[in-house]
């Protein structure tokens, strides 16, 4: 059964490693996106609860979560821009 599925998916010994690398990258991207949305949801929930109960500590915790969200997204955006810039430079050098 496994051999049949591997053959149908086009996976053989040479590109089996590529399949697992691709699968790992997809899993990593899902994990990163989940962490980002966790902090965004935590911000939303704390701000809403803080405004409803008029507790400044809860509102402050919400803004801390928003700060972490912005830090993570800024770092990821910077890495993506740097990767694109390096790709452009490598094409210009060739």
LOBA-783757 format. One record per residue: x, y, z of N, C-alpha, C, O in turn; residue in one letter. Coordinates in steps of 0.2 Angstrom, whole numbers, padded with zeros to 4 digits, always signed. Example, Ala and Ser with C-alpha at 12.3 -4.5 7.8 and 13.67 -1.06 7.14 Angstrom:
REM LOBA-783757
+0066-0028+0039+0062-0022+0039+0066-0016+0039+0071-0017+0042a;+0064-0011+0035+0068-0005+0036+0064+0000+0039+0067+0006+0040s;
END
This chain:
REM LOBA-783757
+0004-0006+0000+0000+0000+0000+0004+0006+0000+0003+0011-0004x;+0009+0006+0004+0014+0012+0005+0018+0013-0002+0018+0019-0004x;+0020+0008-0005+0024+0008-0011+0019+0011-0017+0021+0015-0021x;+0013+0009-0017+0008+0011-0022+0007+0019-0021+0007+0022-0026x;+0006+0021-0015+0004+0028-0013+0010+0032-0015+0010+0037-0018x;+0016+0030-0013+0022+0033-0015+0023+0034-0023+0025+0039-0025x;+0022+0029-0026+0022+0029-0034+0017+0033-0037+0019+0037-0041x;+0011+0033-0034+0006+0038-0037+0007+0045-0035+0006+0049-0039x;+0011+0046-0030+0012+0053-0028+0019+0056-0032+0021+0061-0031x;+0022+0051-0035+0028+0053-0038+0034+0053-0034+0039+0056-0035x;+0034+0049-0028+0039+0049-0024+0044+0043-0025+0041+0038-0024x;+0050+0044-0026+0054+0038-0026+0060+0040-0022+0060+0044-0018x;+0066+0036-0022+0071+0036-0017+0075+0043-0018+0077+0046-0013x;+0075+0046-0024+0079+0052-0025+0075+0058-0023+0078+0063-0020x;+0068+0058-0024+0065+0064-0022+0061+0063-0015+0057+0067-0014x;+0062+0058-0012+0058+0056-0005+0061+0061+0000+0057+0064+0004x;+0067+0063+0000+0070+0068+0004+0067+0075+0003+0065+0079+0008x;+0066+0076-0003+0063+0083-0005+0055+0083-0003+0053+0089+0000x;+0052+0078-0003+0045+0078+0000+0045+0079+0007+0041+0083+0009x;+0050+0076+0011+0050+0077+0018+0052+0084+0020+0050+0087+0025x;+0056+0087+0016+0058+0094+0017+0053+0098+0016+0051+0103+0020x;+0049+0097+0010+0043+0101+0009+0038+0101+0014+0035+0106+0017x;+0037+0094+0017+0032+0093+0022+0034+0097+0028+0030+0100+0032x;+0040+0097+0030+0043+0100+0036+0042+0108+0035+0041+0111+0040x;+0043+0110+0030+0043+0117+0029+0035+0120+0029+0034+0125+0032x;+0031+0116+0027+0024+0117+0027+0022+0117+0035+0018+0122+0037x;+0024+0112+0038+0023+0112+0046+0026+0118+0049+0022+0120+0054x;+0032+0120+0048+0035+0125+0051+0031+0132+0050+0030+0136+0054x;+0029+0133+0043+0025+0139+0042+0018+0139+0046+0016+0144+0048x;+0015+0133+0046+0009+0133+0050+0010+0134+0057+0006+0138+0061x;+0015+0132+0060+0017+0134+0067+0018+0141+0068+0016+0144+0073x;+0022+0144+0063+0024+0151+0064+0017+0155+0064+0016+0160+0067x;+0013+0154+0059+0007+0157+0058+0002+0156+0064-0001+0161+0066x;+0002+0150+0067-0002+0149+0073+0001+0153+0079-0003+0156+0083x;+0007+0154+0080+0010+0158+0085+0008+0166+0084+0006+0169+0089x;+0009+0168+0078+0007+0175+0076+0000+0176+0078-0002+0181+0081x;-0005+0172+0076-0012+0173+0077-0014+0172+0084-0019+0175+0087x;-0010+0168+0088-0011+0167+0095-0010+0174+0099-0014+0176+0103x;-0005+0177+0097-0004+0184+0100-0009+0189+0098-0011+0193+0102x;-0011+0189+0092-0016+0193+0090-0023+0192+0093-0026+0197+0095x;-0025+0186+0094-0031+0184+0098-0030+0186+0105-0035+0188+0108x;-0024+0185+0108-0024+0186+0115-0024+0194+0116-0027+0196+0121x;-0022+0198+0111-0023+0205+0112-0030+0207+0111-0032+0211+0116x;-0033+0204+0107-0041+0205+0106-0045+0204+0112-0049+0207+0114x;-0043+0198+0115-0047+0195+0120-0046+0200+0127-0050+0201+0130x;-0039+0201+0128-0038+0205+0134-0040+0212+0133-0043+0215+0138x;-0040+0215+0127-0042+0222+0127-0050+0222+0128-0053+0227+0131x;-0054+0218+0125-0061+0217+0126-0063+0216+0133-0067+0220+0136x;-0059+0211+0136-0061+0210+0143-0059+0216+0148-0063+0218+0152x;-0053+0219+0146-0051+0225+0150-0056+0231+0149-0057+0234+0154x;-0058+0232+0143-0063+0238+0143-0070+0236+0146-0073+0241+0148x;-0072+0230+0145-0078+0228+0148-0078+0229+0156-0083+0231+0159x;-0073+0226+0159-0072+0226+0166-0069+0233+0169-0068+0233+0175x;-0066+0237+0164-0063+0243+0166-0057+0242+0171-0055+0245+0175x;-0053+0236+0169-0047+0235+0172-0041+0237+0168-0040+0234+0162x;-0037+0241+0170-0031+0243+0166-0026+0238+0165-0022+0238+0160x;-0025+0234+0170-0020+0228+0170-0021+0224+0164-0016+0222+0161x;-0027+0222+0163-0029+0218+0157-0028+0221+0151-0026+0218+0146x;-0029+0228+0150-0028+0231+0144-0021+0232+0143-0019+0231+0137x;-0017+0233+0148-0009+0233+0147-0007+0226+0145-0002+0226+0140x;-0009+0221+0147-0007+0214+0145-0009+0213+0138-0005+0210+0134x;-0015+0216+0136-0017+0216+0129-0012+0219+0124-0010+0217+0119x;-0010+0225+0126-0005+0229+0122+0002+0226+0122+0005+0227+0117x;+0004+0222+0127+0010+0218+0127+0010+0213+0122+0014+0212+0119x;+0004+0210+0122+0003+0204+0116+0003+0207+0109+0006+0204+0105x;+0000+0213+0109+0001+0217+0102+0008+0219+0100+0010+0218+0095x;+0012+0221+0106+0019+0222+0104+0023+0216+0102+0027+0217+0097x;+0022+0211+0105+0025+0204+0103+0023+0203+0096+0027+0200+0092x;+0017+0203+0094+0014+0202+0088+0018+0206+0083+0020+0204+0077x;+0018+0213+0084+0022+0217+0079+0029+0216+0079+0032+0216+0073x;+0032+0214+0084+0039+0212+0084+0041+0206+0079+0045+0206+0075x;+0036+0201+0080+0037+0195+0076+0036+0196+0069+0040+0194+0065x;+0031+0200+0067+0029+0201+0060+0034+0206+0057+0036+0205+0051x;+0037+0210+0061+0042+0215+0058+0049+0211+0057+0052+0212+0051x;+0051+0206+0061+0056+0202+0060+0055+0198+0054+0060+0197+0049x;+0049+0194+0053+0048+0190+0047+0048+0194+0041+0050+0192+0036x;+0045+0200+0041+0045+0204+0035+0052+0207+0033+0053+0207+0027x;+0056+0208+0038+0063+0210+0037+0067+0204+0033+0071+0205+0029x;+0066+0198+0036+0069+0192+0033+0067+0191+0026+0071+0189+0022x;+0060+0192+0025+0058+0191+0018+0060+0196+0013+0062+0194+0008x;+0061+0202+0015+0064+0208+0011+0071+0206+0010+0073+0207+0004x;+0075+0204+0015+0082+0203+0014+0083+0197+0009+0087+0197+0005x;+0079+0192+0010+0079+0186+0005+0078+0188-0002+0081+0186-0007x;+0073+0193-0003+0071+0195-0010+0077+0199-0012+0079+0199-0018x;+0080+0204-0008+0085+0208-0010+0091+0204-0012+0095+0205-0017x;+0093+0199-0008+0098+0194-0010+0097+0190-0017+0102+0189-0021x;+0091+0189-0018+0089+0185-0024+0090+0190-0030+0092+0188-0036x;+0088+0196-0029+0089+0201-0035+0096+0203-0036+0098+0203-0042x;+0100+0203-0031+0107+0204-0031+0111+0199-0035+0115+0200-0039x;+0109+0192-0033+0112+0187-0036+0110+0186-0044+0114+0184-0048x;+0104+0188-0046+0102+0189-0053+0106+0194-0056+0108+0193-0062x;+0108+0200-0053+0111+0205-0056+0119+0203-0057+0122+0205-0062x;+0122+0199-0053+0129+0197-0053+0130+0192-0059+0135+0192-0062x;+0125+0188-0060+0126+0183-0065+0126+0185-0072+0127+0182-0077x;
END
